[in-house]
Amino acid sequence: MYVAQHAQGHSDGRKRARMIFEGIRKEQFWIFAHDDVKASYQARVDSVIEPTNPEYQIYVTPE
């Protein structure tokens, strides 16, 4: 369900694959192929650093 709603097409998939392979070539530890994942991870890290209780996000949307 989530994947079907957020699929961007073949060219977007190829772009993300290039980003991932380029990150591997550069020996990057963190590779974010989706900007929304990076923002979510940043919120989680900020919660640990502050420290505050985590705010859980549901990534699967109901029909």
PDB file as gemmi writes it, atoms N, CA and C in Angstrom:
CRYST1    1.000    1.000    1.000  90.00  90.00  90.00 P 1                      
ATOM      1  N   MET A   1       0.825  -1.180   0.000  1.00  0.00           N  
ATOM      2  CA  MET A   1       0.000   0.000   0.000  1.00  0.00           C  
ATOM      3  C   MET A   1       0.872   1.248   0.000  1.00  0.00           C  
ATOM      4  N   TYR A   2       1.768   1.387   0.977  1.00  0.00           N  
ATOM      5  CA  TYR A   2       2.646   2.556   1.065  1.00  0.00           C  
ATOM      6  C   TYR A   2       3.492   2.685  -0.197  1.00  0.00           C  
ATOM      7  N   VAL A   3       4.044   1.564  -0.634  1.00  0.00           N  
ATOM      8  CA  VAL A   3       4.923   1.590  -1.808  1.00  0.00           C  
ATOM      9  C   VAL A   3       4.144   2.021  -3.043  1.00  0.00           C  
ATOM     10  N   ALA A   4       2.945   1.484  -3.209  1.00  0.00           N  
ATOM     11  CA  ALA A   4       2.137   1.829  -4.375  1.00  0.00           C  
ATOM     12  C   ALA A   4       1.770   3.311  -4.377  1.00  0.00           C  
ATOM     13  N   GLN A   5       1.479   3.869  -3.218  1.00  0.00           N  
ATOM     14  CA  GLN A   5       1.088   5.269  -3.136  1.00  0.00           C  
ATOM     15  C   GLN A   5       2.269   6.206  -3.343  1.00  0.00           C  
ATOM     16  N   HIS A   6       3.469   5.773  -3.035  1.00  0.00           N  
ATOM     17  CA  HIS A   6       4.629   6.655  -3.103  1.00  0.00           C  
ATOM     18  C   HIS A   6       5.603   6.306  -4.228  1.00  0.00           C  
ATOM     19  N   ALA A   7       5.222   5.405  -5.091  1.00  0.00           N  
ATOM     20  CA  ALA A   7       6.105   5.037  -6.208  1.00  0.00           C  
ATOM     21  C   ALA A   7       6.234   6.212  -7.160  1.00  0.00           C  
ATOM     22  N   GLN A   8       7.436   6.479  -7.626  1.00  0.00           N  
ATOM     23  CA  GLN A   8       7.700   7.624  -8.480  1.00  0.00           C  
ATOM     24  C   GLN A   8       7.989   7.231  -9.931  1.00  0.00           C  
ATOM     25  N   GLY A   9       8.060   5.978 -10.230  1.00  0.00           N  
ATOM     26  CA  GLY A   9       8.341   5.573 -11.598  1.00  0.00           C  
ATOM     27  C   GLY A   9       9.762   5.074 -11.771  1.00  0.00           C  
ATOM     28  N   HIS A  10      10.032   4.547 -12.967  1.00  0.00           N  
ATOM     29  CA  HIS A  10      11.332   3.919 -13.238  1.00  0.00           C  
ATOM     30  C   HIS A  10      12.487   4.911 -13.211  1.00  0.00           C  
ATOM     31  N   SER A  11      12.304   6.091 -13.802  1.00  0.00           N  
ATOM     32  CA  SER A  11      13.423   7.030 -13.854  1.00  0.00           C  
ATOM     33  C   SER A  11      13.822   7.479 -12.450  1.00  0.00           C  
ATOM     34  N   ASP A  12      12.842   7.640 -11.546  1.00  0.00           N  
ATOM     35  CA  ASP A  12      13.153   8.012 -10.176  1.00  0.00           C  
ATOM     36  C   ASP A  12      13.910   6.884  -9.478  1.00  0.00           C  
ATOM     37  N   GLY A  13      13.521   5.656  -9.737  1.00  0.00           N  
ATOM     38  CA  GLY A  13      14.221   4.508  -9.159  1.00  0.00           C  
ATOM     39  C   GLY A  13      15.662   4.438  -9.628  1.00  0.00           C  
ATOM     40  N   ARG A  14      15.878   4.717 -10.885  1.00  0.00           N  
ATOM     41  CA  ARG A  14      17.239   4.729 -11.419  1.00  0.00           C  
ATOM     42  C   ARG A  14      18.071   5.840 -10.779  1.00  0.00           C  
ATOM     43  N   LYS A  15      17.446   7.002 -10.584  1.00  0.00           N  
ATOM     44  CA  LYS A  15      18.134   8.131  -9.942  1.00  0.00           C  
ATOM     45  C   LYS A  15      18.556   7.747  -8.525  1.00  0.00           C  
ATOM     46  N   ARG A  16      17.668   7.123  -7.784  1.00  0.00           N  
ATOM     47  CA  ARG A  16      17.972   6.729  -6.417  1.00  0.00           C  
ATOM     48  C   ARG A  16      19.054   5.641  -6.389  1.00  0.00           C  
ATOM     49  N   ALA A  17      19.006   4.726  -7.340  1.00  0.00           N  
ATOM     50  CA  ALA A  17      20.035   3.686  -7.420  1.00  0.00           C  
ATOM     51  C   ALA A  17      21.400   4.319  -7.675  1.00  0.00           C  
ATOM     52  N   ARG A  18      21.451   5.323  -8.565  1.00  0.00           N  
ATOM     53  CA  ARG A  18      22.708   6.021  -8.814  1.00  0.00           C  
ATOM     54  C   ARG A  18      23.220   6.701  -7.551  1.00  0.00           C  
ATOM     55  N   MET A  19      22.308   7.316  -6.790  1.00  0.00           N  
ATOM     56  CA  MET A  19      22.697   7.977  -5.543  1.00  0.00           C  
ATOM     57  C   MET A  19      23.306   6.960  -4.576  1.00  0.00           C  
ATOM     58  N   ILE A  20      22.692   5.801  -4.486  1.00  0.00           N  
ATOM     59  CA  ILE A  20      23.171   4.764  -3.567  1.00  0.00           C  
ATOM     60  C   ILE A  20      24.534   4.241  -4.006  1.00  0.00           C  
ATOM     61  N   PHE A  21      24.683   3.923  -5.282  1.00  0.00           N  
ATOM     62  CA  PHE A  21      25.964   3.414  -5.761  1.00  0.00           C  
ATOM     63  C   PHE A  21      27.065   4.466  -5.643  1.00  0.00           C  
ATOM     64  N   GLU A  22      26.730   5.738  -5.878  1.00  0.00           N  
ATOM     65  CA  GLU A  22      27.712   6.807  -5.720  1.00  0.00           C  
ATOM     66  C   GLU A  22      28.139   6.922  -4.257  1.00  0.00           C  
ATOM     67  N   GLY A  23      27.185   6.795  -3.345  1.00  0.00           N  
ATOM     68  CA  GLY A  23      27.515   6.816  -1.920  1.00  0.00           C  
ATOM     69  C   GLY A  23      28.437   5.673  -1.531  1.00  0.00           C  
ATOM     70  N   ILE A  24      28.187   4.508  -2.100  1.00  0.00           N  
ATOM     71  CA  ILE A  24      29.048   3.346  -1.834  1.00  0.00           C  
ATOM     72  C   ILE A  24      30.457   3.604  -2.359  1.00  0.00           C  
ATOM     73  N   ARG A  25      30.540   4.143  -3.583  1.00  0.00           N  
ATOM     74  CA  ARG A  25      31.856   4.449  -4.162  1.00  0.00           C  
ATOM     75  C   ARG A  25      32.633   5.451  -3.305  1.00  0.00           C  
ATOM     76  N   LYS A  26      31.914   6.409  -2.715  1.00  0.00           N  
ATOM     77  CA  LYS A  26      32.549   7.428  -1.874  1.00  0.00           C  
ATOM     78  C   LYS A  26      32.765   6.939  -0.441  1.00  0.00           C  
ATOM     79  N   GLU A  27      32.373   5.688  -0.191  1.00  0.00           N  
ATOM     80  CA  GLU A  27      32.494   5.067   1.129  1.00  0.00           C  
ATOM     81  C   GLU A  27      31.748   5.855   2.199  1.00  0.00           C  
ATOM     82  N   GLN A  28      30.572   6.336   1.823  1.00  0.00           N  
ATOM     83  CA  GLN A  28      29.720   7.025   2.777  1.00  0.00           C  
ATOM     84  C   GLN A  28      29.028   5.992   3.659  1.00  0.00           C  
ATOM     85  N   PHE A  29      28.988   6.254   4.953  1.00  0.00           N  
ATOM     86  CA  PHE A  29      28.299   5.345   5.869  1.00  0.00           C  
ATOM     87  C   PHE A  29      26.794   5.536   5.778  1.00  0.00           C  
ATOM     88  N   TRP A  30      26.344   6.797   5.782  1.00  0.00           N  
ATOM     89  CA  TRP A  30      24.920   7.102   5.705  1.00  0.00           C  
ATOM     90  C   TRP A  30      24.567   7.499   4.284  1.00  0.00           C  
ATOM     91  N   ILE A  31      23.608   6.806   3.711  1.00  0.00           N  
ATOM     92  CA  ILE A  31      23.122   7.129   2.370  1.00  0.00           C  
ATOM     93  C   ILE A  31      21.600   7.235   2.460  1.00  0.00           C  
ATOM     94  N   PHE A  32      21.080   8.426   2.191  1.00  0.00           N  
ATOM     95  CA  PHE A  32      19.640   8.649   2.228  1.00  0.00           C  
ATOM     96  C   PHE A  32      19.131   8.833   0.805  1.00  0.00           C  
ATOM     97  N   ALA A  33      18.377   7.882   0.323  1.00  0.00           N  
ATOM     98  CA  ALA A  33      17.833   7.961  -1.028  1.00  0.00           C  
ATOM     99  C   ALA A  33      16.513   8.720  -1.066  1.00  0.00           C  
ATOM    100  N   HIS A  34      15.927   8.969   0.084  1.00  0.00           N  
ATOM    101  CA  HIS A  34      14.665   9.703   0.180  1.00  0.00           C  
ATOM    102  C   HIS A  34      14.817  10.802   1.223  1.00  0.00           C  
ATOM    103  N   ASP A  35      14.482  12.035   0.862  1.00  0.00           N  
ATOM    104  CA  ASP A  35      14.625  13.160   1.781  1.00  0.00           C  
ATOM    105  C   ASP A  35      13.748  13.016   3.023  1.00  0.00           C  
ATOM    106  N   ASP A  36      12.555  12.424   2.880  1.00  0.00           N  
ATOM    107  CA  ASP A  36      11.672  12.291   4.038  1.00  0.00           C  
ATOM    108  C   ASP A  36      12.262  11.351   5.085  1.00  0.00           C  
ATOM    109  N   VAL A  37      13.046  10.386   4.663  1.00  0.00           N  
ATOM    110  CA  VAL A  37      13.695   9.479   5.615  1.00  0.00           C  
ATOM    111  C   VAL A  37      14.754  10.242   6.407  1.00  0.00           C  
ATOM    112  N   LYS A  38      15.472  11.112   5.738  1.00  0.00           N  
ATOM    113  CA  LYS A  38      16.506  11.906   6.403  1.00  0.00           C  
ATOM    114  C   LYS A  38      15.889  12.799   7.476  1.00  0.00           C  
ATOM    115  N   ALA A  39      14.780  13.439   7.166  1.00  0.00           N  
ATOM    116  CA  ALA A  39      14.097  14.301   8.134  1.00  0.00           C  
ATOM    117  C   ALA A  39      13.600  13.484   9.326  1.00  0.00           C  
ATOM    118  N   SER A  40      13.078  12.303   9.068  1.00  0.00           N  
ATOM    119  CA  SER A  40      12.592  11.430  10.134  1.00  0.00           C  
ATOM    120  C   SER A  40      13.742  10.988  11.030  1.00  0.00           C  
ATOM    121  N   TYR A  41      14.865  10.654  10.432  1.00  0.00           N  
ATOM    122  CA  TYR A  41      16.034  10.240  11.201  1.00  0.00           C  
ATOM    123  C   TYR A  41      16.552  11.410  12.044  1.00  0.00           C  
ATOM    124  N   GLN A  42      16.550  12.606  11.468  1.00  0.00           N  
ATOM    125  CA  GLN A  42      16.995  13.792  12.197  1.00  0.00           C  
ATOM    126  C   GLN A  42      16.125  14.015  13.431  1.00  0.00           C  
ATOM    127  N   ALA A  43      14.820  13.851  13.304  1.00  0.00           N  
ATOM    128  CA  ALA A  43      13.911  14.009  14.439  1.00  0.00           C  
ATOM    129  C   ALA A  43      14.223  12.984  15.524  1.00  0.00           C  
ATOM    130  N   ARG A  44      14.527  11.753  15.115  1.00  0.00           N  
ATOM    131  CA  ARG A  44      14.859  10.704  16.081  1.00  0.00           C  
ATOM    132  C   ARG A  44      16.164  11.027  16.815  1.00  0.00           C  
ATOM    133  N   VAL A  45      17.169  11.458  16.092  1.00  0.00           N  
ATOM    134  CA  VAL A  45      18.451  11.795  16.707  1.00  0.00           C  
ATOM    135  C   VAL A  45      18.286  12.983  17.657  1.00  0.00           C  
ATOM    136  N   ASP A  46      17.534  13.987  17.236  1.00  0.00           N  
ATOM    137  CA  ASP A  46      17.287  15.143  18.103  1.00  0.00           C  
ATOM    138  C   ASP A  46      16.609  14.716  19.399  1.00  0.00           C  
ATOM    139  N   SER A  47      15.703  13.764  19.312  1.00  0.00           N  
ATOM    140  CA  SER A  47      15.011  13.257  20.489  1.00  0.00           C  
ATOM    141  C   SER A  47      15.979  12.582  21.451  1.00  0.00           C  
ATOM    142  N   VAL A  48      16.968  11.894  20.931  1.00  0.00           N  
ATOM    143  CA  VAL A  48      17.972  11.225  21.761  1.00  0.00           C  
ATOM    144  C   VAL A  48      18.877  12.265  22.419  1.00  0.00           C  
ATOM    145  N   ILE A  49      19.296  13.269  21.665  1.00  0.00           N  
ATOM    146  CA  ILE A  49      20.227  14.278  22.157  1.00  0.00           C  
ATOM    147  C   ILE A  49      19.592  15.165  23.230  1.00  0.00           C  
ATOM    148  N   GLU A  50      18.327  15.502  23.084  1.00  0.00           N  
ATOM    149  CA  GLU A  50      17.678  16.472  23.978  1.00  0.00           C  
ATOM    150  C   GLU A  50      17.646  16.068  25.445  1.00  0.00           C  
ATOM    151  N   PRO A  51      17.362  15.082  26.028  1.00  0.00           N  
ATOM    152  CA  PRO A  51      16.584  13.898  25.651  1.00  0.00           C  
ATOM    153  C   PRO A  51      15.087  14.122  25.875  1.00  0.00           C  
ATOM    154  N   THR A  52      14.331  13.711  24.916  1.00  0.00           N  
ATOM    155  CA  THR A  52      12.871  13.752  25.035  1.00  0.00           C  
ATOM    156  C   THR A  52      12.327  12.391  24.649  1.00  0.00           C  
ATOM    157  N   ASN A  53      11.097  12.140  25.014  1.00  0.00           N  
ATOM    158  CA  ASN A  53      10.470  10.884  24.616  1.00  0.00           C  
ATOM    159  C   ASN A  53      10.232  10.908  23.111  1.00  0.00           C  
ATOM    160  N   PRO A  54      10.400   9.775  22.453  1.00  0.00           N  
ATOM    161  CA  PRO A  54      10.225   9.740  20.998  1.00  0.00           C  
ATOM    162  C   PRO A  54       8.763   9.918  20.600  1.00  0.00           C  
ATOM    163  N   GLU A  55       8.577  10.523  19.443  1.00  0.00           N  
ATOM    164  CA  GLU A  55       7.249  10.607  18.841  1.00  0.00           C  
ATOM    165  C   GLU A  55       7.228   9.610  17.698  1.00  0.00           C  
ATOM    166  N   TYR A  56       6.432   8.584  17.846  1.00  0.00           N  
ATOM    167  CA  TYR A  56       6.385   7.529  16.841  1.00  0.00           C  
ATOM    168  C   TYR A  56       5.519   7.959  15.671  1.00  0.00           C  
ATOM    169  N   GLN A  57       6.007   7.683  14.481  1.00  0.00           N  
ATOM    170  CA  GLN A  57       5.269   7.997  13.266  1.00  0.00           C  
ATOM    171  C   GLN A  57       4.875   6.696  12.591  1.00  0.00           C  
ATOM    172  N   ILE A  58       3.669   6.645  12.115  1.00  0.00           N  
ATOM    173  CA  ILE A  58       3.189   5.473  11.390  1.00  0.00           C  
ATOM    174  C   ILE A  58       3.420   5.729   9.900  1.00  0.00           C  
ATOM    175  N   TYR A  59       4.151   4.825   9.251  1.00  0.00           N  
ATOM    176  CA  TYR A  59       4.493   4.996   7.856  1.00  0.00           C  
ATOM    177  C   TYR A  59       3.522   4.303   6.912  1.00  0.00           C  
ATOM    178  N   VAL A  60       2.683   3.444   7.439  1.00  0.00           N  
ATOM    179  CA  VAL A  60       1.698   2.749   6.605  1.00  0.00           C  
ATOM    180  C   VAL A  60       0.387   3.487   6.752  1.00  0.00           C  
ATOM    181  N   THR A  61      -0.158   3.926   5.635  1.00  0.00           N  
ATOM    182  CA  THR A  61      -1.418   4.656   5.675  1.00  0.00           C  
ATOM    183  C   THR A  61      -2.590   3.712   5.465  1.00  0.00           C  
ATOM    184  N   PRO A  62      -3.663   3.879   6.226  1.00  0.00           N  
ATOM    185  CA  PRO A  62      -4.820   3.001   6.056  1.00  0.00           C  
ATOM    186  C   PRO A  62      -5.520   3.281   4.722  1.00  0.00           C  
ATOM    187  N   GLU A  63      -6.273   2.313   4.249  1.00  0.00           N  
ATOM    188  CA  GLU A  63      -6.995   2.489   2.986  1.00  0.00           C  
ATOM    189  C   GLU A  63      -8.121   3.456   3.146  1.00  0.00           C  
TER     190      GLU A  63                                                      
END                                                                             
